[in-house]
């Protein structure tokens, strides 16, 4: 692993938090969970039928006898989860509704996190982003002052590390949404010992083009600066002006970023999703995430194309987010 993840593992190991994996019969989840347990960095909590999980593990040559396995069908404190869900949904679900909903692994796992029975949750290997995010928004909810969650990636190659967002959640963010993503992305950067230098991206640099789209980003810059005046943030920037000092000197000589940005806020989900995949596939960066920002407790979403290493690393990040 890179130094980033070695350092995260050391910090996480000291507290040994519990991380829930709702997709307990997925081969990649099983293998990563066994590794995490064997390495002693955190306590994996698998959701599903013990018989089914053990059968799948045996099929792929893994021993899950040391893992915690919670089955919604037999969980002794299930009614506690039902009561808490009814309370959390504030009249939107009856107890009978809750019993049915909480049989779904993502809802069950999210309630474990909400009630403090685990520190965080990792899902998405076999579920859509919506299936992972929806229970989190209904149960864990966003922090006070945060209107929307957003999804960022930590892009890692050797000693290089950057934050890209929003690449997962909000399709067409307005100026306020972009400002919020930027502020939360800076907080995420600090979790991973990145001193945030935030660039708000566009196809224009400092008014070189004028359109509704560029104005939206320019307005977001002003909103973010008003909310967090101490944050090193600027825009709107084309990517080269944000990242290449020589280009920044020509296109934005007065910017405090000086072409040294390490947190990049894309103007739309379309741009963000394309951008991180280009960096991943052409630039050979590891793309870890999406990491969901702005929630009261950490819930993170895997890609359905993930591998075991992706699961392992996102579990470490999730545990890191939940540390005291």
N, C-alpha and C positions, 0 to 999 in steps of 0.2 A: 504493500500500500504506500501511497505518497505520504510525505511528512504530515500533510493536513490530516489525514485519517488516522495516522499513528498517534498524533496529538489528541484527536478527538477520543480515540479508544482509551487512552490513558486517563483522560478526565472522566469519561463515562464509567470506567471500571471502578473508580473509587466509590461510586454510589450504587452501582449495579441496579439500575432502574428496570422495571418490567415494561416490555413492549408487546402489544397485542398484534397478532397476525390472524385476521379473520379467514384467510384462505389456507386453512390448515392442511388440505390435501394436495396442494400444488407442490410439484416436485422441487421447484426452485426455492419456495418458501421453506420446505422441510430441510433442504440441504443448508440453506443460510442459517436457519434457526439452530441446527445442530452445531454448526461452526461457531455461532455466537455464544452458545452455551459452553462449548468446549474451550473457547478462548477466555471465558469468564468475564466478558465485558458487560453483559446484561442478561436479564432473565426473559427468554421468549415465552409468551403465552399463546398457545395455539388454540384456535376456535374450530370446533367440529366434533364429529363422532370419534371417540378414541379408537374404535375398531377400524374405521376407515382410514384414519391417519396412520395407524400402525401398519395396516396392510400396504398402503402406498409407500411408506418408509421402507418396509421389508423388500418391496418390489425393486427399489432403487438402491438397496444396500445401505440404508441409513438406520441408526439406532436412536429412537425417540423416547426411550424409556426414562430418560432424565428430564424430559420437558414437561412443563405444566400444560395440560389439555383441558379446556373448558367446553363442555357440550351444552348448548342452550336447552336441549331437551331434558337434561338431568341436573343442571346447575342448581345447587341447593338454595342459593340466594336469589333465585330468579324473580320471586315476587317483590323483593326489594327493588330490583331493576324496573319492574312493572310500575310500582308506585312512583318511583323517581321520574320515569318517563312521562306518566300522566301529569305529574306536577310541572315538569319542564315544558310540556306542550300546551299547558294552560287552557284546557278545555277543548283542544283540537283532537284529542284521542281519548277514548274510554279505556278502562282496564282491559276489556276484551280485545280492543284494537291493539293495545300495547303488547299483549301476550302473543299476538300473531306477528306484529312488526318485529319484536325482539327475537323471534326465531331466525330472522335474517342475520347472517354473521356480521355484516358491517354495523348494523344497528346494535347488536348485542355487544360487539367489541367497543363501539364508541361509548356505550353506557358504562362499561367497565372503566374507561378513561375518565369520564365525567364524574364518577363516584370515587375516584382516587384509588381504584383497585389495580390500576396500571398507569404508567406515566405518559404513554403515547400509543399511537396506532399506525401501522403500515399496511396498506392494502393496494389493490389495483393490478396485481399480476394477472388476475382473471376477471376483474370487474372494470367497468368504465369509470372515468373520472367522476361522473355524476353520481354513481353508486357509492363512491367513497366520500365525496364532498357533501352530499345531501344530508346524511346523518350527522355529520360534524356541524353543519350550519343549523340544524334543528335542535341539536342537543348541547353541544359545546359552545357554539355561537361565537361571534366576534368580540374582541376586547372592547371595552368602553372607549368611544371615540373613533372606532374603526367601523366604517359602513360596509365594506366588502372585503372578503378574503381575496388574495391574489396568489399566483403560483410562480415561484422563481426557481432557476437552476443554478447550482454551483458548477461552474465550468473549470475543470482542473486538468493541467498538463504539466508534469514535473512540479516545479515550484510556483508556477503561474496559477492564479486562482481569480475568478471573476464571478460576479452575480449578474444573471440575465433575467429580466422580468417585464411584464407579466407574459409568461409563455404557456399558460395553461387554463386560465379561468375566464377572464372578462373579455368578451369578443370586441366590443367597441367602447372602450372607456372614455368618459368625458374628462375635462381638465382636472376636476376634483379627484376623480378616480386615479388618474395618472400621478397626481401629487401624492396621494395616499400610498400608492404602490412604491413610489420613490422613497418616501419616509420609512415605510416598513422594510424595504429592501436594504436600506442603510442599517437598520437594526439587525437584520439577518446577517449582513456582512460582518458586523461586530461579533456575533456569536462565533464566527469562524476566524477571528483574529485578522479580519480585513479592515483596514482603516478606510472607511467609505469615501470615495470620490465619485459623485453621482452625475451621470450624463443623461439628459433627456433627449432621446433620438428622434430624428425626422429625416426628410429628404432635403432639408434646408439647414443652413448654418447662419444663425443670428440674422434672420430676415433676408437671406439671399434669394428666397422664393416666398411668395405671398399666396396663401390659400386658407381656406377654413381649417384644413388639417394642420398646417404649420402654426396657425394662430392658437389652435387648441393646445399644442405642446408648449408654445410660448406662455400661454396663460397658466398652464400647469406649473411651469417654472416659478412664476410669481407666487402662486398659491403655496407651493412647497416652501419657498423662502420665507413667506410670512408665517407659516406654521412652525418652521424649524430654522430660524435665522442663523444658527451656529453650524448648520450642516453645509459641507462643501458640495455644492450642487450648482449646475449651470445647464444652459441649453437655449434655444433648440440647436442640436448638432447633427450633421451627417456623421456617420460612424468614424470616418477617417479623421475628422476634426476633433473628435473626442478621444481618439486612441493614439494618434501619431503626432508627437510633439512638433515635428517640422511642418506638418499640415496645419496644426492648430496655430502656429506662429503666423501663418499666412491668412487663415480664414477667421480666426478668433483671437487675435493677439492680446486682447485685454481680459480674456477669460482666466479665472483663477485655477481652472483645471489643467491648463497648459498641455493638453493632449495626454493626460495621465489618468484618465477615468478607469475605474475598476468595477463600477456598478452601472449597468446599462438598462435604462427603462425604455422599452419599445412603445411606439405610439398606438399599436393595436395588437390583438392576439395573433392575427395573421402574420404580422411582421415578426413578433417575438418567437412564434413557433418555427417559422422558416429560419430565422436567424440562429437559434440555438442548434437546430439540426445541421445547418451548414458548418458551424464551428465544430460540431461533433463529428460529422462524416468527412469533411474536407480538411479540417484543422486538427483532427485526431485528439480533440479534448474529450475527457470524460464528462458526461452531462449527468449530474446527480440531482434527481428531483422528479417531478416538481415538489418543491417544499412549499407548503401552504402557510401563508403569512396572515397575521392578524387574528388568529383564533386564541381562545382562552387557554387551550391545551393543545399539544402538537398532534396533528393527524396529517399523514403524508401519503401521496399517491404515486404508485409505481406505474411505469409504462407496461402495457401487456406484452411488449417485446423485450422485457427486462431479462437479465441473466442473474445468476446467483450472486455475483459480485455487486450488482446494482442493489439487490435486496439487502445484502450485508451493509453496504455503505449508507443506504437510506435509513436503515435501522439505527446506525450509529448517529446520524444527523438528528433523527427524531428523538433519540435518547438525550442528545446534547441540548436540544431545545427545551427539554423538560427538566434540566438540572436545576437544583435550588441555587 
